[in-house]
Amino acid sequence: MTTLRTLKAWRTLETLAGDLRGVTMRDLFRSDPRRFERMHERLGDFVFDYSKNLVTPAVLEALMSLAREAGVEKRRDAMFRGEKINTTENRAVLHTALRDPTPDPVLVDGKDVKPEIREVQARMAGFVEAVHSGDWLGASGGRITDVVNIGIGGSDLGPRMVVDALEPYRVRDLRVHFVSNVDGTDISRVLAQLTPDNTLFLVASKTFTTQETLANAHTARDWLVKALGRRAVSNHFVALSTNLEAVTEFGIDPEVMFEFWDWVGGRYSLWSAIGLSIALAVGWDTFTRLLAGAHEMDVHFRTAPLEQNIPVLAGLIGFWNIQFLGARATAVLPYDQSLARLPAYLQQADMESTGKRTTLSGETVDYPTGAVLFGEPGTNGQHSFYQMIHQGTHLIPCDFLAPVRSHYPVGRHQAILLANMFAQSEALMTGRTEDEAWAGLADSGLKGEALDTLLPHVVFPGNRPSNTMLFRVLDPETLGRIIALYEHRIHVQATLWNLNAYDQFGVELGKRLAAVVLPELEKKRGALAHDASTNGLIEFFRLWSED
């Protein structure tokens, strides 16, 4: 049976990884003055620099061979054709169709999905215009000034990230809020800022059964009904769902239920009706610009040769760092405060997709998959976790992202910001040798035993890999390109590991157990049949909740 480890390119890569022991990126840059020129790609005003990775032309060639042997091109094309590559759930994977403006049909079970997409998008555009123009009013005739998106996971992380990122494009007389956590603190703090007659709630749940979302939706409905009465619900609630019966029972008018389809995965859904909060926040034209940028990256991913294909290169190099260099984490480091939520969004997108241990054929993997993803914006991270990235014992590849031009030009801020980013990627690559550290300490006036004592603490090993994504400005098109790039990078890596990137059974077990525990907490009595720890914690809850 053919497995990942038996592929010829895999064995070549193992050999090349061994050959690179003791080789530094300093050596690679010295031996090839054109390394940056050879190892960056450009898509319009977007540059992807991968030269600061421990890769050689031979490594890249072997990675391309592995991609072809593993079927990256074949599985990519199957996704775009609408084949059911989500085999565990027997579903197509077509978030790309949501942002495809061409008339070319995309078939699922022989039916073109494009007409339904266009119909929902037209209804979304009309609703956005009605809210912005004041045609859609609250039950007492008040104009909508606040929108609250109630959702969790993919129904929250993507829209929240995009709304924050596109703040310069926001519609100024409409505030958009997000509630996701079932912790009552979350919704209570949002409701405290609002007035019922001017608030519109978007309940984002494909099945309309998500426990956290429905708990928050019912709390919001109770708050509204207390002020305006039951009949006001239809003026103040919209559903982003597929469950017409449950939506209607909740009190939402079916005319404002915006549907999407089972071939839209939650963490890939911001392009669908789930993106209604985005469209309300920034306007329909800006939302379509976001879709257009993502489509541009889709076309690039689908048509560019693997050797010049940005998502393929990103995926292969990430795979190389994990599989052959031992990386177990990745840092996403946006040097733009507007992208502060990008790491949190990508945590779900990546870790829920590649955090798997079972192959498509149902076998347990015998190699590491995925990576722990984390990050913080700008120089904040430098004063937090960069210490471990520079001098720790873990290899943590980094993605740096930044615009050259800021939407908020203030004095020297942008130059200082980018100087830090460029310097960090350089420092991670070069490190500081013992001789360089000694000379630096000597220049500072330190000598003798004091110098010798401090010396080992200021040596940096370097050779820490990073990619840099530099773009002219963070506009809607660029943001669309960035998100689609990461989506396709995930697809490439999942193909290499032979994983299904589009299911998430790992989140289900805890939910089922919570359904057992909840009545035990609420009734505060009855025998418990859990492990000793869980039983003990439940007993403490029962004791203290009665104080």
Secondary structure, 3 states (H helix, E strand, C coil): CCCHHHCHHHHHHHHHHHHCCCCCHHHHHHHCCCHHHHCEEEECCEEEECCCCCCCHHHHHHHHHHHHHHCHHHHHHHHHHCCCCECCCCECCCHHHHHCCCCCCCEECCEECHHHHHHHHHHHHHHHHHHHHCCCECCCCCECCEEEEECCHHHCHHHHHHHHHCHHHCCCCCEEEEECCCCHHHHHHHHCCCCHHHEEEEEECCCCCCHHHHHHHHHHHHHHHHHHCHHHHHHHEEEECCCHHHHHHHCCCHHHEECCCCCCCHHHCCCCHHHHHHHHHHCHHHHHHHHHHHHHHHHHHHHCCHHHCHHHHHHHHHHHHHHCCCCCEEEEEECCHHHCCHHHHHHHHHHHHHCCCECCCCCECCCCCCCEEECCCHHHHHHCCHHHHHHCCCCCCEEEEEEEECCCCCCCHHHHHHHHHHHHHHHHHHCECHHHHHHHHHHCCCCHHHHHHHHHHHCECCCCCEEEEEEEECCHHHHHHHHHHHHHHHHHHHHHHCCCCCCCHHHHHHHHHHHHHHHHHHHCCCCCCCCHHHHHHHHHHHHHCCC
